[in-house]
Amino acid sequence: MLNDREKILTALREKPLKIYEVMKRANLPNEEACQSLLMKMRDEGLVKFDIHKGRWLIG
């Protein structure tokens, strides 16, 4: 079974997504937990955030 990190990366492989779209595709119920995980992944260089479009994408 996929963990939350893998679910997020799988969702972002298709196209850049906003936070609610990431939550919906990765089936994550808690926005704060999802955002916290995205921030950790950003620090690790796995994902990036496009400040102009407000979307997360694969790093």
C-alpha distance matrix in Angstrom:
0.0 3.8 6.6 9.8 11.6 9.6 9.8 13.4 14.2 13.0 15.2 18.0 18.2 19.8 22.5 23.5 22.7 24.2 22.4 22.2 20.9 18.1 17.3 17.5 15.4 12.6 13.0 14.3 17.2 19.1 21.2 22.4 19.0 17.9 21.3 21.2 18.0 19.6 22.8 21.2 19.6 23.1 24.8 22.7 23.6 20.3 21.4 24.9 26.6 29.5 32.0 34.2 31.7 29.4 26.2 23.3 22.8 21.2 23.4
3.8 0.0 3.8 6.6 8.0 5.9 6.2 9.8 10.5 9.7 12.0 14.5 14.9 16.9 19.3 20.1 19.3 20.9 19.2 19.4 18.1 15.0 14.6 15.3 12.9 9.8 11.2 12.1 15.5 17.1 18.6 19.7 16.4 14.9 18.1 18.2 14.7 16.0 19.3 17.9 16.0 19.4 21.3 19.2 20.0 16.6 17.6 21.1 22.8 25.7 28.3 30.5 28.1 25.9 22.7 19.7 19.1 17.5 19.7
6.6 3.8 0.0 3.8 5.6 5.5 6.3 8.8 10.2 10.7 12.5 14.5 15.7 17.9 19.7 19.8 18.8 19.8 17.6 18.2 17.5 14.1 13.4 14.9 13.3 9.6 10.8 10.6 13.8 14.7 16.2 16.8 13.2 12.2 15.3 14.9 11.5 13.4 16.3 14.7 13.4 17.0 18.5 16.8 18.2 15.1 16.1 19.5 21.1 24.3 26.5 29.1 27.0 24.4 21.5 18.4 18.2 16.9 18.7
9.8 6.6 3.8 0.0 3.8 5.5 5.0 6.2 8.7 9.8 10.6 12.4 14.3 16.4 17.6 17.1 15.7 16.4 13.9 14.7 14.3 10.8 10.0 12.2 11.0 7.2 8.7 7.7 11.0 11.5 12.6 13.3 10.0 8.4 11.6 11.6 8.4 10.1 13.2 12.3 11.2 14.5 16.4 15.3 16.5 13.5 13.7 16.8 18.0 21.2 23.2 25.8 23.7 20.9 18.2 15.2 15.7 14.9 16.9
11.6 8.0 5.6 3.8 0.0 3.8 5.4 5.2 6.2 8.6 10.0 10.7 12.4 15.1 16.1 15.5 14.9 15.9 14.0 15.6 14.9 11.1 11.5 14.0 12.3 9.0 11.5 10.6 14.1 14.0 14.2 14.4 11.3 9.3 11.5 11.2 7.5 8.4 11.4 10.0 8.1 11.5 13.4 11.9 12.9 9.8 10.5 13.9 15.7 19.0 21.3 24.0 22.2 19.7 16.8 13.4 13.2 11.9 13.4
9.6 5.9 5.5 5.5 3.8 0.0 3.8 5.4 5.1 6.0 8.5 9.9 10.5 13.3 15.1 15.3 15.2 17.0 15.6 16.8 15.4 11.8 12.6 14.2 11.6 8.7 11.6 11.9 15.7 16.4 16.7 17.6 14.6 12.3 14.6 14.8 11.1 11.4 14.6 13.4 10.9 14.0 16.1 14.1 14.4 10.9 11.8 15.4 17.4 20.3 23.1 25.4 23.3 21.2 17.9 14.5 13.6 11.8 13.9
9.8 6.2 6.3 5.0 5.4 3.8 0.0 3.8 5.5 5.1 6.2 8.7 10.1 11.9 13.6 14.0 13.1 14.8 13.4 13.9 12.3 9.0 9.5 10.5 8.0 5.0 8.1 9.0 12.8 14.1 14.6 16.2 13.5 10.9 13.6 14.6 11.4 11.4 15.1 14.8 12.5 15.2 17.9 16.5 16.6 13.0 12.8 15.9 17.2 19.8 22.4 24.5 21.9 19.7 16.5 13.7 13.3 12.5 15.2
13.4 9.8 8.8 6.2 5.2 5.4 3.8 0.0 3.8 5.4 5.1 6.2 8.7 10.7 11.5 11.0 10.1 11.6 10.3 11.6 10.2 6.5 8.0 9.9 7.8 5.5 9.0 9.1 12.7 13.3 12.7 14.2 12.1 8.8 10.7 12.2 9.2 8.2 12.0 12.2 9.8 12.0 15.0 14.2 13.9 10.5 9.5 12.3 13.4 16.1 18.6 20.8 18.4 16.1 12.9 9.9 9.9 9.6 12.3
14.2 10.5 10.2 8.7 6.2 5.1 5.5 3.8 0.0 3.8 5.4 5.1 6.1 9.2 10.4 10.5 10.9 13.2 12.8 14.6 12.6 9.3 11.5 13.1 10.3 8.7 12.4 12.8 16.5 17.0 16.2 17.4 15.3 12.1 13.4 14.5 11.2 9.8 13.1 12.9 9.7 11.6 14.6 13.0 12.1 8.3 8.1 11.3 13.3 15.8 18.8 20.8 18.7 17.0 13.5 10.1 8.7 7.1 9.9
13.0 9.7 10.7 9.8 8.6 6.0 5.1 5.4 3.8 0.0 3.8 5.5 5.3 7.4 9.8 11.1 11.5 14.3 14.2 15.1 12.5 9.7 11.9 12.3 8.8 7.9 11.6 13.1 16.8 18.1 17.7 19.5 17.4 14.2 16.0 17.5 14.3 13.1 16.6 16.6 13.4 15.3 18.4 16.8 15.7 11.9 11.5 14.4 16.1 18.1 21.2 22.8 20.2 18.8 15.1 12.3 10.8 9.5 12.8
15.2 12.0 12.5 10.6 10.0 8.5 6.2 5.1 5.4 3.8 0.0 3.8 5.6 6.1 7.6 8.6 8.2 10.9 11.1 11.7 8.8 6.5 9.1 9.2 5.9 6.3 9.9 11.5 14.9 16.3 15.5 17.8 16.3 12.7 14.4 16.6 14.0 12.3 15.9 16.7 13.9 15.3 18.7 17.9 16.6 13.1 11.6 13.7 14.5 16.2 19.1 20.3 17.4 15.9 12.4 10.2 9.4 9.6 13.2
18.0 14.5 14.5 12.4 10.7 9.9 8.7 6.2 5.1 5.5 3.8 0.0 3.8 5.4 5.4 5.7 6.6 9.8 10.7 12.3 9.6 7.4 10.8 11.7 9.0 9.3 13.0 13.9 17.2 17.8 16.3 18.1 17.0 13.2 13.9 16.1 13.7 11.1 14.3 15.4 12.3 12.8 16.5 15.8 13.9 10.6 8.6 10.3 11.4 12.9 16.1 17.4 14.7 13.6 9.8 7.4 5.8 6.1 9.8
18.2 14.9 15.7 14.3 12.4 10.5 10.1 8.7 6.1 5.3 5.6 3.8 0.0 3.8 5.7 7.7 9.7 13.2 14.5 15.9 12.9 11.0 14.2 14.6 11.3 11.7 15.5 16.8 20.3 21.2 20.0 21.7 20.3 16.7 17.5 19.4 16.6 14.2 17.3 17.9 14.4 15.0 18.3 17.0 14.8 11.4 10.3 12.3 14.0 15.1 18.6 19.6 17.1 16.6 12.8 10.5 7.7 6.6 10.2
19.8 16.9 17.9 16.4 15.1 13.3 11.9 10.7 9.2 7.4 6.1 5.4 3.8 0.0 3.8 7.2 9.0 12.7 14.6 15.3 11.8 11.0 14.3 13.7 10.6 12.2 15.5 17.4 20.6 21.9 20.6 22.9 21.8 18.1 19.0 21.4 19.0 16.5 19.6 20.7 17.5 17.8 21.4 20.4 18.1 14.9 13.2 14.5 15.4 15.8 19.2 19.5 16.5 16.4 12.8 11.5 9.3 9.5 13.2
22.5 19.3 19.7 17.6 16.1 15.1 13.6 11.5 10.4 9.8 7.6 5.4 5.7 3.8 0.0 3.8 6.3 10.0 12.6 13.7 10.5 10.2 13.9 13.8 11.4 13.2 16.5 17.8 20.7 21.5 19.5 21.8 21.3 17.5 17.6 20.4 18.5 15.5 18.2 19.9 16.9 16.5 20.2 19.9 17.3 14.6 12.1 12.4 12.6 12.5 15.8 15.8 12.8 13.0 9.5 8.9 7.1 8.6 12.1
23.5 20.1 19.8 17.1 15.5 15.3 14.0 11.0 10.5 11.1 8.6 5.7 7.7 7.2 3.8 0.0 3.8 7.1 9.9 11.8 9.3 8.9 12.7 13.4 11.9 13.3 16.4 16.9 19.5 19.7 17.3 19.2 19.1 15.4 14.9 17.7 16.3 12.9 15.3 17.5 14.8 13.9 17.6 17.9 15.4 13.2 10.0 9.5 9.0 8.9 12.1 12.4 9.5 9.3 5.7 5.4 4.5 7.5 10.6
22.7 19.3 18.8 15.7 14.9 15.2 13.1 10.1 10.9 11.5 8.2 6.6 9.7 9.0 6.3 3.8 0.0 3.8 6.5 8.0 5.7 5.9 9.5 10.2 9.5 11.2 13.8 14.1 16.3 16.5 14.0 16.3 16.6 12.9 12.6 15.8 14.8 11.8 14.4 16.9 14.9 14.3 18.0 18.7 16.8 14.5 11.2 10.9 9.5 9.9 12.2 12.8 9.5 8.2 4.9 5.3 6.7 9.9 13.0
24.2 20.9 19.8 16.4 15.9 17.0 14.8 11.6 13.2 14.3 10.9 9.8 13.2 12.7 10.0 7.1 3.8 0.0 3.8 5.6 5.3 6.2 8.7 10.0 10.7 12.1 13.9 13.5 14.9 14.6 11.6 13.9 14.9 11.5 10.6 14.3 14.2 11.3 13.5 16.5 15.2 14.4 18.0 19.3 17.9 16.1 12.5 11.7 9.3 9.7 10.9 11.8 8.7 6.2 4.5 6.1 9.1 12.5 14.9
22.4 19.2 17.6 13.9 14.0 15.6 13.4 10.3 12.8 14.2 11.1 10.7 14.5 14.6 12.6 9.9 6.5 3.8 0.0 3.8 5.5 5.1 6.3 8.7 10.1 10.5 11.8 10.5 11.7 10.9 7.8 10.1 11.2 8.0 7.3 11.0 11.3 9.0 11.3 14.3 13.7 13.4 16.7 18.2 17.5 15.7 12.5 12.2 10.2 11.7 12.4 14.1 11.7 8.4 7.2 7.3 10.6 13.4 15.7
22.2 19.4 18.2 14.7 15.6 16.8 13.9 11.6 14.6 15.1 11.7 12.3 15.9 15.3 13.7 11.8 8.0 5.6 3.8 0.0 3.8 5.4 5.0 6.1 8.7 9.9 10.2 9.5 10.0 10.1 7.7 11.0 12.2 9.3 9.8 13.5 13.7 12.1 14.7 17.4 16.8 17.0 20.3 21.6 21.0 18.8 15.8 15.9 13.8 15.0 15.6 16.8 13.9 11.0 10.0 10.6 13.5 16.2 18.9
20.9 18.1 17.5 14.3 14.9 15.4 12.3 10.2 12.6 12.5 8.8 9.6 12.9 11.8 10.5 9.3 5.7 5.3 5.5 3.8 0.0 3.8 5.4 5.1 6.1 8.4 9.6 10.2 11.7 12.6 10.8 14.0 14.4 11.1 11.9 15.4 14.8 12.9 15.9 18.3 16.9 17.2 20.8 21.5 20.5 17.9 15.0 15.3 13.8 14.7 16.1 16.9 13.6 11.5 9.4 9.7 11.8 14.4 17.5
18.1 15.0 14.1 10.8 11.1 11.8 9.0 6.5 9.3 9.7 6.5 7.4 11.0 11.0 10.2 8.9 5.9 6.2 5.1 5.4 3.8 0.0 3.8 5.5 5.3 5.9 8.1 8.2 10.6 11.3 9.7 12.4 12.0 8.3 9.6 12.7 11.4 9.7 13.1 15.0 13.5 14.3 17.7 18.2 17.4 14.7 12.1 13.1 12.4 14.1 15.9 17.5 14.5 12.1 9.4 8.2 10.0 12.0 15.0
17.3 14.6 13.4 10.0 11.5 12.6 9.5 8.0 11.5 11.9 9.1 10.8 14.2 14.3 13.9 12.7 9.5 8.7 6.3 5.0 5.4 3.8 0.0 3.8 5.7 5.3 5.6 4.9 6.8 7.9 7.1 10.3 9.9 6.8 9.1 12.1 11.2 10.6 13.9 15.7 14.8 16.1 19.2 19.8 19.7 17.0 14.8 16.0 15.1 17.1 18.4 20.1 17.4 14.5 12.5 11.5 13.6 15.3 18.1
17.5 15.3 14.9 12.2 14.0 14.2 10.5 9.9 13.1 12.3 9.2 11.7 14.6 13.7 13.8 13.4 10.2 10.0 8.7 6.1 5.1 5.5 3.8 0.0 3.8 5.6 5.1 6.6 8.1 10.4 10.1 13.7 13.4 10.6 12.8 15.9 14.8 14.2 17.6 19.3 18.1 19.4 22.6 23.0 22.6 19.6 17.4 18.6 17.7 19.2 20.6 21.8 18.6 16.2 14.1 13.6 15.3 17.0 20.3
15.4 12.9 13.3 11.0 12.3 11.6 8.0 7.8 10.3 8.8 5.9 9.0 11.3 10.6 11.4 11.9 9.5 10.7 10.1 8.7 6.1 5.3 5.7 3.8 0.0 3.8 5.5 8.0 10.7 12.9 12.7 15.8 14.8 11.7 14.0 16.7 14.9 14.0 17.7 18.9 17.1 18.6 21.9 21.7 21.0 17.7 15.9 17.5 17.3 18.8 20.9 22.1 18.8 16.8 14.0 12.9 13.7 14.8 18.3
12.6 9.8 9.6 7.2 9.0 8.7 5.0 5.5 8.7 7.9 6.3 9.3 11.7 12.2 13.2 13.3 11.2 12.1 10.5 9.9 8.4 5.9 5.3 5.6 3.8 0.0 3.8 5.6 9.1 11.1 11.5 14.0 12.3 9.3 12.3 14.3 12.1 11.9 15.7 16.4 14.7 16.8 19.8 19.4 19.3 15.9 14.7 16.9 17.1 19.4 21.4 23.2 20.3 17.9 15.0 13.1 13.8 14.4 17.5
13.0 11.2 10.8 8.7 11.5 11.6 8.1 9.0 12.4 11.6 9.9 13.0 15.5 15.5 16.5 16.4 13.8 13.9 11.8 10.2 9.6 8.1 5.6 5.1 5.5 3.8 0.0 3.8 6.4 9.4 10.8 13.6 12.1 10.0 13.3 15.3 13.7 14.2 17.7 18.5 17.4 19.6 22.4 22.2 22.5 19.3 18.0 20.1 19.9 22.1 23.8 25.5 22.5 19.9 17.5 16.0 17.3 18.1 21.1
14.3 12.1 10.6 7.7 10.6 11.9 9.0 9.1 12.8 13.1 11.5 13.9 16.8 17.4 17.8 16.9 14.1 13.5 10.5 9.5 10.2 8.2 4.9 6.6 8.0 5.6 3.8 0.0 3.8 5.9 7.5 10.0 8.3 6.8 10.3 12.0 10.9 11.9 15.1 15.9 15.5 17.8 20.3 20.5 21.2 18.4 17.1 19.0 18.6 21.2 22.4 24.5 22.0 18.9 16.9 15.3 17.1 18.0 20.6
17.2 15.5 13.8 11.0 14.1 15.7 12.8 12.7 16.5 16.8 14.9 17.2 20.3 20.6 20.7 19.5 16.3 14.9 11.7 10.0 11.7 10.6 6.8 8.1 10.7 9.1 6.4 3.8 0.0 3.8 6.6 9.3 8.5 8.2 11.3 13.0 12.9 14.2 16.9 18.0 18.2 20.2 22.5 23.2 24.0 21.6 20.1 21.6 20.7 23.1 23.8 25.8 23.3 20.1 18.7 17.7 20.0 21.3 23.7
19.1 17.1 14.7 11.5 14.0 16.4 14.1 13.3 17.0 18.1 16.3 17.8 21.2 21.9 21.5 19.7 16.5 14.6 10.9 10.1 12.6 11.3 7.9 10.4 12.9 11.1 9.4 5.9 3.8 0.0 3.8 5.6 5.5 6.2 8.7 10.1 10.8 12.4 14.4 15.7 16.6 18.3 20.3 21.4 22.6 20.6 19.0 20.2 19.1 21.7 22.0 24.4 22.4 18.8 18.0 16.9 19.6 21.0 22.9
21.2 18.6 16.2 12.6 14.2 16.7 14.6 12.7 16.2 17.7 15.5 16.3 20.0 20.6 19.5 17.3 14.0 11.6 7.8 7.7 10.8 9.7 7.1 10.1 12.7 11.5 10.8 7.5 6.6 3.8 0.0 3.8 5.5 5.1 6.0 8.5 9.9 10.4 12.2 14.2 15.2 16.2 18.3 19.9 20.7 19.1 16.9 17.6 16.0 18.4 18.4 20.7 18.9 15.3 14.7 14.1 17.1 19.0 20.8
22.4 19.7 16.8 13.3 14.4 17.6 16.2 14.2 17.4 19.5 17.8 18.1 21.7 22.9 21.8 19.2 16.3 13.9 10.1 11.0 14.0 12.4 10.3 13.7 15.8 14.0 13.6 10.0 9.3 5.6 3.8 0.0 3.8 5.4 5.2 6.0 8.5 9.8 10.5 12.3 14.1 15.1 16.6 18.5 19.8 18.7 17.0 17.5 16.1 18.9 18.5 21.4 20.2 16.4 16.2 15.1 18.2 19.8 20.9
19.0 16.4 13.2 10.0 11.3 14.6 13.5 12.1 15.3 17.4 16.3 17.0 20.3 21.8 21.3 19.1 16.6 14.9 11.2 12.2 14.4 12.0 9.9 13.4 14.8 12.3 12.1 8.3 8.5 5.5 5.5 3.8 0.0 3.8 5.5 5.1 6.1 8.6 9.9 10.6 12.2 14.1 15.4 16.7 18.3 16.9 15.8 17.2 16.6 19.7 20.1 23.1 21.7 18.0 17.1 15.2 17.7 18.6 19.8
17.9 14.9 12.2 8.4 9.3 12.3 10.9 8.8 12.1 14.2 12.7 13.2 16.7 18.1 17.5 15.4 12.9 11.5 8.0 9.3 11.1 8.3 6.8 10.6 11.7 9.3 10.0 6.8 8.2 6.2 5.1 5.4 3.8 0.0 3.8 5.4 5.2 6.2 8.7 10.0 10.5 12.2 14.3 15.4 16.3 14.5 12.9 14.3 13.7 16.8 17.6 20.4 18.7 15.2 13.8 11.8 14.2 15.3 16.9
21.3 18.1 15.3 11.6 11.5 14.6 13.6 10.7 13.4 16.0 14.4 13.9 17.5 19.0 17.6 14.9 12.6 10.6 7.3 9.8 11.9 9.6 9.1 12.8 14.0 12.3 13.3 10.3 11.3 8.7 6.0 5.2 5.5 3.8 0.0 3.8 5.4 5.0 6.1 8.7 9.7 10.3 12.4 14.2 15.0 13.9 11.9 12.4 11.2 14.3 14.6 17.6 16.5 12.8 12.0 10.4 13.3 14.8 15.8
21.2 18.2 14.9 11.6 11.2 14.8 14.6 12.2 14.5 17.5 16.6 16.1 19.4 21.4 20.4 17.7 15.8 14.3 11.0 13.5 15.4 12.7 12.1 15.9 16.7 14.3 15.3 12.0 13.0 10.1 8.5 6.0 5.1 5.4 3.8 0.0 3.8 5.4 5.1 6.3 8.7 9.8 10.8 12.6 14.3 13.7 12.5 13.5 13.1 16.5 16.7 20.1 19.4 15.8 15.1 13.0 15.4 16.1 16.5
18.0 14.7 11.5 8.4 7.5 11.1 11.4 9.2 11.2 14.3 14.0 13.7 16.6 19.0 18.5 16.3 14.8 14.2 11.3 13.7 14.8 11.4 11.2 14.8 14.9 12.1 13.7 10.9 12.9 10.8 9.9 8.5 6.1 5.2 5.4 3.8 0.0 3.8 5.4 5.1 6.1 8.5 9.9 10.7 12.3 11.0 10.4 12.4 12.9 16.5 17.6 20.9 19.8 16.5 14.9 12.1 13.7 13.8 14.4
19.6 16.0 13.4 10.1 8.4 11.4 11.4 8.2 9.8 13.1 12.3 11.1 14.2 16.5 15.5 12.9 11.8 11.3 9.0 12.1 12.9 9.7 10.6 14.2 14.0 11.9 14.2 11.9 14.2 12.4 10.4 9.8 8.6 6.2 5.0 5.4 3.8 0.0 3.8 5.5 5.0 6.0 8.7 9.8 10.3 9.0 7.3 8.8 9.1 12.8 14.1 17.3 16.2 13.1 11.4 8.4 10.2 10.7 11.4
22.8 19.3 16.3 13.2 11.4 14.6 15.1 12.0 13.1 16.6 15.9 14.3 17.3 19.6 18.2 15.3 14.4 13.5 11.3 14.7 15.9 13.1 13.9 17.6 17.7 15.7 17.7 15.1 16.9 14.4 12.2 10.5 9.9 8.7 6.1 5.1 5.4 3.8 0.0 3.8 5.4 4.9 6.3 8.7 9.8 9.9 8.5 9.0 9.1 12.8 13.4 17.0 16.8 13.7 12.8 10.2 12.1 12.6 12.2
21.2 17.9 14.7 12.3 10.0 13.4 14.8 12.2 12.9 16.6 16.7 15.4 17.9 20.7 19.9 17.5 16.9 16.5 14.3 17.4 18.3 15.0 15.7 19.3 18.9 16.4 18.5 15.9 18.0 15.7 14.2 12.3 10.6 10.0 8.7 6.3 5.1 5.5 3.8 0.0 3.8 5.4 5.1 6.4 8.8 8.9 9.2 10.7 12.0 15.8 16.8 20.4 20.1 17.2 15.9 12.8 13.8 13.4 12.5
19.6 16.0 13.4 11.2 8.1 10.9 12.5 9.8 9.7 13.4 13.9 12.3 14.4 17.5 16.9 14.8 14.9 15.2 13.7 16.8 16.9 13.5 14.8 18.1 17.1 14.7 17.4 15.5 18.2 16.6 15.2 14.1 12.2 10.5 9.7 8.7 6.1 5.0 5.4 3.8 0.0 3.8 5.4 5.0 6.3 5.3 5.9 8.4 10.6 14.3 16.1 19.4 18.8 16.3 14.3 10.8 10.9 9.9 9.2
23.1 19.4 17.0 14.5 11.5 14.0 15.2 12.0 11.6 15.3 15.3 12.8 15.0 17.8 16.5 13.9 14.3 14.4 13.4 17.0 17.2 14.3 16.1 19.4 18.6 16.8 19.6 17.8 20.2 18.3 16.2 15.1 14.1 12.2 10.3 9.8 8.5 6.0 4.9 5.4 3.8 0.0 3.8 5.3 5.0 5.7 4.9 5.6 7.7 11.3 12.9 16.4 16.3 14.1 12.5 9.3 9.7 9.3 7.8
24.8 21.3 18.5 16.4 13.4 16.1 17.9 15.0 14.6 18.4 18.7 16.5 18.3 21.4 20.2 17.6 18.0 18.0 16.7 20.3 20.8 17.7 19.2 22.6 21.9 19.8 22.4 20.3 22.5 20.3 18.3 16.6 15.4 14.3 12.4 10.8 9.9 8.7 6.3 5.1 5.4 3.8 0.0 3.8 5.4 7.7 8.3 8.9 10.8 14.2 15.3 18.9 19.4 17.2 16.0 13.1 13.4 12.5 10.4
22.7 19.2 16.8 15.3 11.9 14.1 16.5 14.2 13.0 16.8 17.9 15.8 17.0 20.4 19.9 17.9 18.7 19.3 18.2 21.6 21.5 18.2 19.8 23.0 21.7 19.4 22.2 20.5 23.2 21.4 19.9 18.5 16.7 15.4 14.2 12.6 10.7 9.8 8.7 6.4 5.0 5.3 3.8 0.0 3.8 5.7 7.9 9.8 12.7 16.1 17.9 21.2 21.3 19.3 17.5 14.1 13.5 11.6 9.4
23.6 20.0 18.2 16.5 12.9 14.4 16.6 13.9 12.1 15.7 16.6 13.9 14.8 18.1 17.3 15.4 16.8 17.9 17.5 21.0 20.5 17.4 19.7 22.6 21.0 19.3 22.5 21.2 24.0 22.6 20.7 19.8 18.3 16.3 15.0 14.3 12.3 10.3 9.8 8.8 6.3 5.0 5.4 3.8 0.0 3.8 5.7 7.2 10.6 13.5 15.8 18.8 18.9 17.5 15.4 12.1 10.8 8.8 5.9
20.3 16.6 15.1 13.5 9.8 10.9 13.0 10.5 8.3 11.9 13.1 10.6 11.4 14.9 14.6 13.2 14.5 16.1 15.7 18.8 17.9 14.7 17.0 19.6 17.7 15.9 19.3 18.4 21.6 20.6 19.1 18.7 16.9 14.5 13.9 13.7 11.0 9.0 9.9 8.9 5.3 5.7 7.7 5.7 3.8 0.0 3.8 7.1 10.5 13.6 16.3 19.1 18.4 16.9 14.2 10.5 8.9 6.3 4.8
21.4 17.6 16.1 13.7 10.5 11.8 12.8 9.5 8.1 11.5 11.6 8.6 10.3 13.2 12.1 10.0 11.2 12.5 12.5 15.8 15.0 12.1 14.8 17.4 15.9 14.7 18.0 17.1 20.1 19.0 16.9 17.0 15.8 12.9 11.9 12.5 10.4 7.3 8.5 9.2 5.9 4.9 8.3 7.9 5.7 3.8 0.0 3.8 7.0 10.0 12.9 15.5 14.7 13.1 10.4 6.8 5.6 4.4 4.0
24.9 21.1 19.5 16.8 13.9 15.4 15.9 12.3 11.3 14.4 13.7 10.3 12.3 14.5 12.4 9.5 10.9 11.7 12.2 15.9 15.3 13.1 16.0 18.6 17.5 16.9 20.1 19.0 21.6 20.2 17.6 17.5 17.2 14.3 12.4 13.5 12.4 8.8 9.0 10.7 8.4 5.6 8.9 9.8 7.2 7.1 3.8 0.0 3.8 6.6 9.3 12.1 11.8 10.5 8.5 5.8 5.3 6.1 5.0
26.6 22.8 21.1 18.0 15.7 17.4 17.2 13.4 13.3 16.1 14.5 11.4 14.0 15.4 12.6 9.0 9.5 9.3 10.2 13.8 13.8 12.4 15.1 17.7 17.3 17.1 19.9 18.6 20.7 19.1 16.0 16.1 16.6 13.7 11.2 13.1 12.9 9.1 9.1 12.0 10.6 7.7 10.8 12.7 10.6 10.5 7.0 3.8 0.0 3.8 5.9 8.9 8.7 7.0 5.8 4.6 6.3 8.8 8.7
29.5 25.7 24.3 21.2 19.0 20.3 19.8 16.1 15.8 18.1 16.2 12.9 15.1 15.8 12.5 8.9 9.9 9.7 11.7 15.0 14.7 14.1 17.1 19.2 18.8 19.4 22.1 21.2 23.1 21.7 18.4 18.9 19.7 16.8 14.3 16.5 16.5 12.8 12.8 15.8 14.3 11.3 14.2 16.1 13.5 13.6 10.0 6.6 3.8 0.0 3.8 5.5 5.6 5.5 5.4 6.3 7.6 10.6 10.6
32.0 28.3 26.5 23.2 21.3 23.1 22.4 18.6 18.8 21.2 19.1 16.1 18.6 19.2 15.8 12.1 12.2 10.9 12.4 15.6 16.1 15.9 18.4 20.6 20.9 21.4 23.8 22.4 23.8 22.0 18.4 18.5 20.1 17.6 14.6 16.7 17.6 14.1 13.4 16.8 16.1 12.9 15.3 17.9 15.8 16.3 12.9 9.3 5.9 3.8 0.0 3.8 5.7 5.1 7.2 8.9 11.1 14.1 13.9
34.2 30.5 29.1 25.8 24.0 25.4 24.5 20.8 20.8 22.8 20.3 17.4 19.6 19.5 15.8 12.4 12.8 11.8 14.1 16.8 16.9 17.5 20.1 21.8 22.1 23.2 25.5 24.5 25.8 24.4 20.7 21.4 23.1 20.4 17.6 20.1 20.9 17.3 17.0 20.4 19.4 16.4 18.9 21.2 18.8 19.1 15.5 12.1 8.9 5.5 3.8 0.0 3.8 5.8 8.2 10.9 12.6 15.9 16.0
31.7 28.1 27.0 23.7 22.2 23.3 21.9 18.4 18.7 20.2 17.4 14.7 17.1 16.5 12.8 9.5 9.5 8.7 11.7 13.9 13.6 14.5 17.4 18.6 18.8 20.3 22.5 22.0 23.3 22.4 18.9 20.2 21.7 18.7 16.5 19.4 19.8 16.2 16.8 20.1 18.8 16.3 19.4 21.3 18.9 18.4 14.7 11.8 8.7 5.6 5.7 3.8 0.0 3.8 5.5 8.9 10.8 14.4 15.4
29.4 25.9 24.4 20.9 19.7 21.2 19.7 16.1 17.0 18.8 15.9 13.6 16.6 16.4 13.0 9.3 8.2 6.2 8.4 11.0 11.5 12.1 14.5 16.2 16.8 17.9 19.9 18.9 20.1 18.8 15.3 16.4 18.0 15.2 12.8 15.8 16.5 13.1 13.7 17.2 16.3 14.1 17.2 19.3 17.5 16.9 13.1 10.5 7.0 5.5 5.1 5.8 3.8 0.0 3.8 7.0 10.0 13.7 14.8
26.2 22.7 21.5 18.2 16.8 17.9 16.5 12.9 13.5 15.1 12.4 9.8 12.8 12.8 9.5 5.7 4.9 4.5 7.2 10.0 9.4 9.4 12.5 14.1 14.0 15.0 17.5 16.9 18.7 18.0 14.7 16.2 17.1 13.8 12.0 15.1 14.9 11.4 12.8 15.9 14.3 12.5 16.0 17.5 15.4 14.2 10.4 8.5 5.8 5.4 7.2 8.2 5.5 3.8 0.0 3.8 6.5 10.3 12.1
23.3 19.7 18.4 15.2 13.4 14.5 13.7 9.9 10.1 12.3 10.2 7.4 10.5 11.5 8.9 5.4 5.3 6.1 7.3 10.6 9.7 8.2 11.5 13.6 12.9 13.1 16.0 15.3 17.7 16.9 14.1 15.1 15.2 11.8 10.4 13.0 12.1 8.4 10.2 12.8 10.8 9.3 13.1 14.1 12.1 10.5 6.8 5.8 4.6 6.3 8.9 10.9 8.9 7.0 3.8 0.0 3.8 7.1 9.0
22.8 19.1 18.2 15.7 13.2 13.6 13.3 9.9 8.7 10.8 9.4 5.8 7.7 9.3 7.1 4.5 6.7 9.1 10.6 13.5 11.8 10.0 13.6 15.3 13.7 13.8 17.3 17.1 20.0 19.6 17.1 18.2 17.7 14.2 13.3 15.4 13.7 10.2 12.1 13.8 10.9 9.7 13.4 13.5 10.8 8.9 5.6 5.3 6.3 7.6 11.1 12.6 10.8 10.0 6.5 3.8 0.0 3.8 6.3
21.2 17.5 16.9 14.9 11.9 11.8 12.5 9.6 7.1 9.5 9.6 6.1 6.6 9.5 8.6 7.5 9.9 12.5 13.4 16.2 14.4 12.0 15.3 17.0 14.8 14.4 18.1 18.0 21.3 21.0 19.0 19.8 18.6 15.3 14.8 16.1 13.8 10.7 12.6 13.4 9.9 9.3 12.5 11.6 8.8 6.3 4.4 6.1 8.8 10.6 14.1 15.9 14.4 13.7 10.3 7.1 3.8 0.0 3.8
23.4 19.7 18.7 16.9 13.4 13.9 15.2 12.3 9.9 12.8 13.2 9.8 10.2 13.2 12.1 10.6 13.0 14.9 15.7 18.9 17.5 15.0 18.1 20.3 18.3 17.5 21.1 20.6 23.7 22.9 20.8 20.9 19.8 16.9 15.8 16.5 14.4 11.4 12.2 12.5 9.2 7.8 10.4 9.4 5.9 4.8 4.0 5.0 8.7 10.6 13.9 16.0 15.4 14.8 12.1 9.0 6.3 3.8 0.0
